[in-house]
Every structure is written in C-alpha cells, then in structure tokens.
C-alpha cells in the first residue's frame, strides 16, 4: 500500500486510541479459543451490540453482580 494511503490511516488510528484513553479505556489483546470468540459473537448479535468488547464487558458486569451477591 502506498505511504500516502497509510499515513492518514495511521493518524486516524492514533486519534482513535487517544480518544479511547481520554475516555478512560485501555487496549487489551486476548488469545481465546475459537468457541469463546464464537460465544462473544453470538452475544453481540443477540443483544445488538457493536463489538465483542461490549459483549465481554456485559459478561464481566454479570460476573461481578453474581460475585457481589454471593458475598452478602
């Protein structure tokens, strides 16, 4: 790909990452079994979410709720 096309993309990616950090988010890379990714994709579709990240966040929130209920 010509450098003239990659520079604007790189600038957009840097800007996106900067906005994410400013919003209090962190980037995380995961290696998961295919079936776990398929499960996230299924949750994403069923709940009308925009990303796997949102599906994973929902699972984390549910897990926290269950854990907090067990402590009381």
Biopython code that builds the backbone (N, CA, C, O; Angstrom):
import numpy as np
from Bio.PDB.StructureBuilder import StructureBuilder

atoms = [
    (1, "UNK", "N", (0.854, -1.176, 0.000)),
    (1, "UNK", "CA", (0.000, 0.000, 0.000)),
    (1, "UNK", "C", (0.902, 1.241, 0.000)),
    (1, "UNK", "O", (1.862, 1.305, 0.768)),
    (2, "UNK", "N", (0.605, 2.206, -0.839)),
    (2, "UNK", "CA", (1.428, 3.417, -0.898)),
    (2, "UNK", "C", (1.415, 4.166, 0.426)),
    (2, "UNK", "O", (0.410, 4.180, 1.137)),
    (3, "UNK", "N", (2.537, 4.783, 0.743)),
    (3, "UNK", "CA", (2.667, 5.530, 2.001)),
    (3, "UNK", "C", (1.629, 6.636, 2.111)),
    (3, "UNK", "O", (1.214, 6.985, 3.215)),
    (4, "UNK", "N", (1.207, 7.189, 0.983)),
    (4, "UNK", "CA", (0.236, 8.283, 1.007)),
    (4, "UNK", "C", (-1.117, 7.806, 1.551)),
    (4, "UNK", "O", (-1.888, 8.609, 2.078)),
    (5, "UNK", "N", (-1.408, 6.512, 1.425)),
    (5, "UNK", "CA", (-2.663, 5.976, 1.947)),
    (5, "UNK", "C", (-2.535, 5.512, 3.397)),
    (5, "UNK", "O", (-3.501, 5.589, 4.158)),
    (6, "UNK", "N", (-1.360, 5.035, 3.784)),
    (6, "UNK", "CA", (-1.202, 4.512, 5.140)),
    (6, "UNK", "C", (-1.069, 5.622, 6.175)),
    (6, "UNK", "O", (-1.485, 5.436, 7.318)),
    (7, "UNK", "N", (-0.509, 6.758, 5.814)),
    (7, "UNK", "CA", (-0.359, 7.836, 6.788)),
    (7, "UNK", "C", (-1.701, 8.313, 7.321)),
    (7, "UNK", "O", (-1.861, 8.422, 8.537)),
    (8, "UNK", "N", (-2.674, 8.602, 6.460)),
    (8, "UNK", "CA", (-3.957, 9.036, 7.015)),
    (8, "UNK", "C", (-4.602, 7.951, 7.894)),
    (8, "UNK", "O", (-5.240, 8.270, 8.897)),
    (9, "UNK", "N", (-4.442, 6.696, 7.528)),
    (9, "UNK", "CA", (-4.997, 5.616, 8.338)),
    (9, "UNK", "C", (-4.301, 5.574, 9.684)),
    (9, "UNK", "O", (-4.956, 5.464, 10.720)),
    (10, "UNK", "N", (-2.994, 5.660, 9.679)),
    (10, "UNK", "CA", (-2.227, 5.639, 10.929)),
    (10, "UNK", "C", (-2.613, 6.809, 11.816)),
    (10, "UNK", "O", (-2.727, 6.652, 13.032)),
    (11, "UNK", "N", (-2.812, 7.964, 11.233)),
    (11, "UNK", "CA", (-3.211, 9.143, 12.011)),
    (11, "UNK", "C", (-4.593, 8.935, 12.618)),
    (11, "UNK", "O", (-4.832, 9.317, 13.763)),
    (12, "UNK", "N", (-5.501, 8.332, 11.860)),
    (12, "UNK", "CA", (-6.847, 8.070, 12.381)),
    (12, "UNK", "C", (-6.812, 7.050, 13.522)),
    (12, "UNK", "O", (-7.530, 7.192, 14.512)),
    (13, "UNK", "N", (-5.981, 6.032, 13.377)),
    (13, "UNK", "CA", (-5.855, 5.021, 14.424)),
    (13, "UNK", "C", (-5.283, 5.651, 15.692)),
    (13, "UNK", "O", (-5.777, 5.391, 16.790)),
    (14, "UNK", "N", (-4.252, 6.473, 15.549)),
    (14, "UNK", "CA", (-3.672, 7.151, 16.717)),
    (14, "UNK", "C", (-4.707, 8.041, 17.391)),
    (14, "UNK", "O", (-4.797, 8.071, 18.618)),
    (15, "UNK", "N", (-5.486, 8.766, 16.597)),
    (15, "UNK", "CA", (-6.519, 9.646, 17.153)),
    (15, "UNK", "C", (-7.585, 8.825, 17.887)),
    (15, "UNK", "O", (-8.031, 9.209, 18.968)),
    (16, "UNK", "N", (-7.990, 7.703, 17.303)),
    (16, "UNK", "CA", (-8.978, 6.824, 17.939)),
    (16, "UNK", "C", (-8.439, 6.310, 19.270)),
    (16, "UNK", "O", (-9.140, 6.349, 20.282)),
    (17, "UNK", "N", (-7.208, 5.834, 19.271)),
    (17, "UNK", "CA", (-6.612, 5.310, 20.508)),
    (17, "UNK", "C", (-6.488, 6.404, 21.569)),
    (17, "UNK", "O", (-6.702, 6.149, 22.754)),
    (18, "UNK", "N", (-6.151, 7.594, 21.154)),
    (18, "UNK", "CA", (-6.043, 8.731, 22.079)),
    (18, "UNK", "C", (-7.418, 9.032, 22.698)),
    (18, "UNK", "O", (-7.524, 9.268, 23.902)),
    (19, "UNK", "N", (-8.464, 9.020, 21.868)),
    (19, "UNK", "CA", (-9.821, 9.260, 22.382)),
    (19, "UNK", "C", (-10.226, 8.175, 23.378)),
    (19, "UNK", "O", (-10.865, 8.460, 24.391)),
    (20, "UNK", "N", (-9.853, 6.939, 23.086)),
    (20, "UNK", "CA", (-10.182, 5.841, 23.992)),
    (20, "UNK", "C", (-9.503, 6.024, 25.353)),
    (20, "UNK", "O", (-10.130, 5.814, 26.391)),
    (21, "UNK", "N", (-8.247, 6.408, 25.350)),
    (21, "UNK", "CA", (-7.517, 6.645, 26.593)),
    (21, "UNK", "C", (-8.158, 7.805, 27.359)),
    (21, "UNK", "O", (-8.330, 7.732, 28.576)),
    (22, "UNK", "N", (-8.504, 8.863, 26.646)),
    (22, "UNK", "CA", (-9.141, 10.017, 27.288)),
    (22, "UNK", "C", (-10.493, 9.642, 27.896)),
    (22, "UNK", "O", (-10.923, 10.250, 28.876)),
    (23, "UNK", "N", (-11.159, 8.650, 27.321)),
    (23, "UNK", "CA", (-12.451, 8.188, 27.833)),
    (23, "UNK", "C", (-12.273, 7.200, 28.993)),
    (23, "UNK", "O", (-13.257, 6.709, 29.546)),
    (24, "UNK", "N", (-11.032, 6.912, 29.357)),
    (24, "UNK", "CA", (-10.770, 6.007, 30.475)),
    (24, "UNK", "C", (-10.696, 4.546, 30.078)),
    (24, "UNK", "O", (-10.793, 3.669, 30.936)),
    (25, "UNK", "N", (-10.528, 4.269, 28.803)),
    (25, "UNK", "CA", (-10.439, 2.893, 28.320)),
    (25, "UNK", "C", (-8.995, 2.500, 28.074)),
    (25, "UNK", "O", (-8.137, 3.347, 27.823)),
    (26, "UNK", "N", (-8.742, 1.202, 28.151)),
    (26, "UNK", "CA", (-7.422, 0.650, 27.853)),
    (26, "UNK", "C", (-7.563, -0.398, 26.765)),
    (26, "UNK", "O", (-8.602, -1.044, 26.630)),
    (27, "UNK", "N", (-6.507, -0.552, 25.998)),
    (27, "UNK", "CA", (-6.499, -1.577, 24.954)),
    (27, "UNK", "C", (-5.968, -2.873, 25.543)),
    (27, "UNK", "O", (-5.009, -2.873, 26.315)),
    (28, "UNK", "N", (-6.608, -3.985, 25.168)),
    (28, "UNK", "CA", (-6.239, -5.289, 25.682)),
    (28, "UNK", "C", (-6.269, -6.286, 24.533)),
    (28, "UNK", "O", (-7.241, -6.344, 23.780)),
    (29, "UNK", "N", (-5.214, -7.064, 24.401)),
    (29, "UNK", "CA", (-5.166, -8.103, 23.377)),
    (29, "UNK", "C", (-5.345, -9.451, 24.060)),
    (29, "UNK", "O", (-4.655, -9.760, 25.032)),
    (30, "UNK", "N", (-6.271, -10.248, 23.549)),
    (30, "UNK", "CA", (-6.564, -11.551, 24.134)),
    (30, "UNK", "C", (-6.362, -12.661, 23.121)),
    (30, "UNK", "O", (-6.567, -12.476, 21.921)),
    (31, "UNK", "N", (-5.962, -13.803, 23.619)),
    (31, "UNK", "CA", (-5.915, -15.017, 22.815)),
    (31, "UNK", "C", (-6.932, -15.960, 23.436)),
    (31, "UNK", "O", (-6.744, -16.442, 24.553)),
    (32, "UNK", "N", (-8.009, -16.220, 22.708)),
    (32, "UNK", "CA", (-9.096, -17.056, 23.207)),
    (32, "UNK", "C", (-9.347, -18.222, 22.268)),
    (32, "UNK", "O", (-9.062, -18.140, 21.073)),
    (33, "UNK", "N", (-9.886, -19.317, 22.815)),
    (33, "UNK", "CA", (-10.276, -20.418, 21.937)),
    (33, "UNK", "C", (-11.383, -19.953, 20.979)),
    (33, "UNK", "O", (-12.163, -19.056, 21.299)),
    (34, "UNK", "N", (-11.430, -20.572, 19.824)),
    (34, "UNK", "CA", (-12.439, -20.199, 18.813)),
    (34, "UNK", "C", (-13.846, -20.247, 19.373)),
    (34, "UNK", "O", (-14.665, -19.386, 19.054)),
    (35, "UNK", "N", (-14.145, -21.243, 20.207)),
    (35, "UNK", "CA", (-15.502, -21.349, 20.743)),
    (35, "UNK", "C", (-15.847, -20.170, 21.657)),
    (35, "UNK", "O", (-17.009, -19.768, 21.724)),
    (36, "UNK", "N", (-14.863, -19.613, 22.359)),
    (36, "UNK", "CA", (-15.112, -18.442, 23.199)),
    (36, "UNK", "C", (-15.407, -17.225, 22.335)),
    (36, "UNK", "O", (-16.287, -16.427, 22.660)),
    (37, "UNK", "N", (-14.680, -17.082, 21.244)),
    (37, "UNK", "CA", (-14.916, -15.966, 20.321)),
    (37, "UNK", "C", (-16.279, -16.125, 19.661)),
    (37, "UNK", "O", (-17.008, -15.148, 19.491)),
    (38, "UNK", "N", (-16.622, -17.351, 19.290)),
    (38, "UNK", "CA", (-17.947, -17.602, 18.713)),
    (38, "UNK", "C", (-19.043, -17.222, 19.700)),
    (38, "UNK", "O", (-20.063, -16.654, 19.310)),
    (39, "UNK", "N", (-18.836, -17.533, 20.980)),
    (39, "UNK", "CA", (-19.812, -17.194, 22.015)),
    (39, "UNK", "C", (-19.962, -15.668, 22.121)),
    (39, "UNK", "O", (-21.079, -15.159, 22.208)),
    (40, "UNK", "N", (-18.847, -14.951, 22.114)),
    (40, "UNK", "CA", (-18.903, -13.484, 22.153)),
    (40, "UNK", "C", (-19.639, -12.944, 20.933)),
    (40, "UNK", "O", (-20.447, -12.023, 21.050)),
    (41, "UNK", "N", (-19.363, -13.509, 19.774)),
    (41, "UNK", "CA", (-20.051, -13.075, 18.552)),
    (41, "UNK", "C", (-21.556, -13.320, 18.653)),
    (41, "UNK", "O", (-22.356, -12.490, 18.220)),
    (42, "UNK", "N", (-21.936, -14.464, 19.228)),
    (42, "UNK", "CA", (-23.345, -14.776, 19.397)),
    (42, "UNK", "C", (-24.012, -13.782, 20.349)),
    (42, "UNK", "O", (-25.105, -13.290, 20.071)),
    (43, "UNK", "N", (-23.350, -13.489, 21.472)),
    (43, "UNK", "CA", (-23.887, -12.496, 22.411)),
    (43, "UNK", "C", (-24.027, -11.134, 21.748)),
    (43, "UNK", "O", (-25.027, -10.439, 21.923)),
    (44, "UNK", "N", (-23.021, -10.774, 20.995)),
    (44, "UNK", "CA", (-23.026, -9.485, 20.296)),
    (44, "UNK", "C", (-24.240, -9.376, 19.385)),
    (44, "UNK", "O", (-24.935, -8.361, 19.385)),
    (45, "UNK", "N", (-24.487, -10.407, 18.624)),
    (45, "UNK", "CA", (-25.609, -10.399, 17.691)),
    (45, "UNK", "C", (-26.952, -10.406, 18.422)),
    (45, "UNK", "O", (-27.847, -9.629, 18.090)),
    (46, "UNK", "N", (-27.090, -11.282, 19.415)),
    (46, "UNK", "CA", (-28.366, -11.407, 20.127)),
    (46, "UNK", "C", (-28.754, -10.143, 20.876)),
    (46, "UNK", "O", (-29.938, -9.830, 21.008)),
    (47, "UNK", "N", (-27.754, -9.414, 21.368)),
    (47, "UNK", "CA", (-28.038, -8.213, 22.163)),
    (47, "UNK", "C", (-27.877, -6.929, 21.358)),
    (47, "UNK", "O", (-28.021, -5.835, 21.905)),
    (48, "UNK", "N", (-27.582, -7.048, 20.070)),
    (48, "UNK", "CA", (-27.455, -5.868, 19.218)),
    (48, "UNK", "C", (-26.287, -4.977, 19.592)),
    (48, "UNK", "O", (-26.363, -3.754, 19.472)),
    (49, "UNK", "N", (-25.214, -5.590, 20.042)),
    (49, "UNK", "CA", (-24.030, -4.822, 20.445)),
    (49, "UNK", "C", (-23.157, -4.532, 19.231)),
    (49, "UNK", "O", (-23.255, -5.209, 18.208)),
    (50, "UNK", "N", (-22.309, -3.530, 19.352)),
    (50, "UNK", "CA", (-21.468, -3.124, 18.231)),
    (50, "UNK", "C", (-20.141, -3.872, 18.170)),
    (50, "UNK", "O", (-19.503, -3.918, 17.118)),
    (51, "UNK", "N", (-19.720, -4.461, 19.292)),
    (51, "UNK", "CA", (-18.401, -5.080, 19.287)),
    (51, "UNK", "C", (-18.317, -6.244, 20.264)),
    (51, "UNK", "O", (-19.164, -6.401, 21.144)),
    (52, "UNK", "N", (-17.293, -7.046, 20.095)),
    (52, "UNK", "CA", (-17.003, -8.122, 21.035)),
    (52, "UNK", "C", (-16.640, -7.535, 22.391)),
    (52, "UNK", "O", (-16.938, -8.128, 23.428)),
    (53, "UNK", "N", (-16.005, -6.385, 22.385)),
    (53, "UNK", "CA", (-15.639, -5.733, 23.640)),
    (53, "UNK", "C", (-16.869, -5.465, 24.492)),
    (53, "UNK", "O", (-16.845, -5.670, 25.706)),
    (54, "UNK", "N", (-17.940, -5.008, 23.862)),
    (54, "UNK", "CA", (-19.171, -4.750, 24.600)),
    (54, "UNK", "C", (-19.760, -6.041, 25.144)),
    (54, "UNK", "O", (-20.281, -6.061, 26.259)),
    (55, "UNK", "N", (-19.684, -7.117, 24.375)),
    (55, "UNK", "CA", (-20.186, -8.412, 24.837)),
    (55, "UNK", "C", (-19.368, -8.899, 26.032)),
    (55, "UNK", "O", (-19.929, -9.389, 27.012)),
    (56, "UNK", "N", (-18.058, -8.766, 25.953)),
    (56, "UNK", "CA", (-17.191, -9.180, 27.049)),
    (56, "UNK", "C", (-17.455, -8.330, 28.287)),
    (56, "UNK", "O", (-17.471, -8.857, 29.400)),
    (57, "UNK", "N", (-17.659, -7.048, 28.119)),
    (57, "UNK", "CA", (-17.953, -6.159, 29.236)),
    (57, "UNK", "C", (-19.266, -6.559, 29.915)),
    (57, "UNK", "O", (-19.364, -6.517, 31.141)),
    (58, "UNK", "N", (-20.260, -6.942, 29.137)),
    (58, "UNK", "CA", (-21.525, -7.418, 29.718)),
    (58, "UNK", "C", (-21.298, -8.657, 30.587)),
    (58, "UNK", "O", (-21.847, -8.766, 31.683)),
    (59, "UNK", "N", (-20.487, -9.582, 30.088)),
    (59, "UNK", "CA", (-20.200, -10.790, 30.855)),
    (59, "UNK", "C", (-19.467, -10.460, 32.156)),
    (59, "UNK", "O", (-19.750, -11.051, 33.198)),
    (60, "UNK", "N", (-18.537, -9.529, 32.094)),
    (60, "UNK", "CA", (-17.793, -9.122, 33.287)),
    (60, "UNK", "C", (-18.741, -8.489, 34.307)),
    (60, "UNK", "O", (-18.666, -8.792, 35.497)),
    (61, "UNK", "N", (-19.626, -7.616, 33.843)),
    (61, "UNK", "CA", (-20.583, -6.975, 34.750)),
    (61, "UNK", "C", (-21.484, -8.006, 35.415)),
    (61, "UNK", "O", (-21.737, -7.927, 36.617)),
    (62, "UNK", "N", (-21.971, -8.976, 34.638)),
    (62, "UNK", "CA", (-22.823, -10.027, 35.202)),
    (62, "UNK", "C", (-22.053, -10.853, 36.227)),
    (62, "UNK", "O", (-22.582, -11.193, 37.285)),
    (63, "UNK", "N", (-20.824, -11.168, 35.910)),
    (63, "UNK", "CA", (-19.989, -11.930, 36.836)),
    (63, "UNK", "C", (-19.749, -11.175, 38.135)),
    (63, "UNK", "O", (-19.756, -11.767, 39.214)),
    (64, "UNK", "N", (-19.538, -9.883, 38.033)),
    (64, "UNK", "CA", (-19.359, -9.060, 39.234)),
    (64, "UNK", "C", (-20.616, -9.065, 40.088)),
    (64, "UNK", "O", (-20.542, -9.180, 41.311)),
    (65, "UNK", "N", (-21.777, -8.939, 39.438)),
    (65, "UNK", "CA", (-23.045, -8.932, 40.178)),
    (65, "UNK", "C", (-23.228, -10.233, 40.940)),
    (65, "UNK", "O", (-23.619, -10.222, 42.107)),
    (66, "UNK", "N", (-22.950, -11.340, 40.296)),
    (66, "UNK", "CA", (-23.096, -12.653, 40.938)),
    (66, "UNK", "C", (-22.124, -12.770, 42.107)),
    (66, "UNK", "O", (-22.495, -13.243, 43.182)),
    (67, "UNK", "N", (-20.904, -12.347, 41.902)),
    (67, "UNK", "CA", (-19.886, -12.425, 42.954)),
    (67, "UNK", "C", (-20.280, -11.559, 44.150)),
    (67, "UNK", "O", (-20.115, -11.973, 45.298)),
    (68, "UNK", "N", (-20.795, -10.370, 43.887)),
    (68, "UNK", "CA", (-21.193, -9.481, 44.983)),
    (68, "UNK", "C", (-22.392, -10.051, 45.729)),
    (68, "UNK", "O", (-22.475, -9.908, 46.949)),
    (69, "UNK", "N", (-23.323, -10.692, 45.028)),
    (69, "UNK", "CA", (-24.480, -11.291, 45.676)),
    (69, "UNK", "C", (-24.059, -12.458, 46.567)),
    (69, "UNK", "O", (-24.657, -12.681, 47.620)),
    (70, "UNK", "N", (-23.044, -13.196, 46.155)),
    (70, "UNK", "CA", (-22.586, -14.343, 46.924)),
    (70, "UNK", "C", (-21.880, -13.896, 48.209)),
    (70, "UNK", "O", (-21.860, -14.633, 49.194)),
    (71, "UNK", "N", (-21.308, -12.705, 48.199)),
    (71, "UNK", "CA", (-20.598, -12.190, 49.363)),
    (71, "UNK", "C", (-21.560, -11.729, 50.462)),
    (71, "UNK", "O", (-21.187, -11.673, 51.634)),
    (72, "UNK", "N", (-22.785, -11.403, 50.083)),
    (72, "UNK", "CA", (-23.734, -10.874, 51.097)),
    (72, "UNK", "C", (-24.561, -11.960, 51.722)),
    (72, "UNK", "O", (-25.396, -11.682, 52.583)),
]
sb = StructureBuilder()
sb.init_structure("model")
sb.init_model(0)
sb.init_chain("A")
sb.init_seg("    ")
for serial, (resi, resn, name, xyz) in enumerate(atoms, 1):
    if name == "N":
        sb.init_residue(resn, " ", resi, " ")
    sb.init_atom(name, np.array(xyz, "f"), 0.0, 1.0, " ", f" {name:<3s}", serial, name[0])
structure = sb.get_structure()
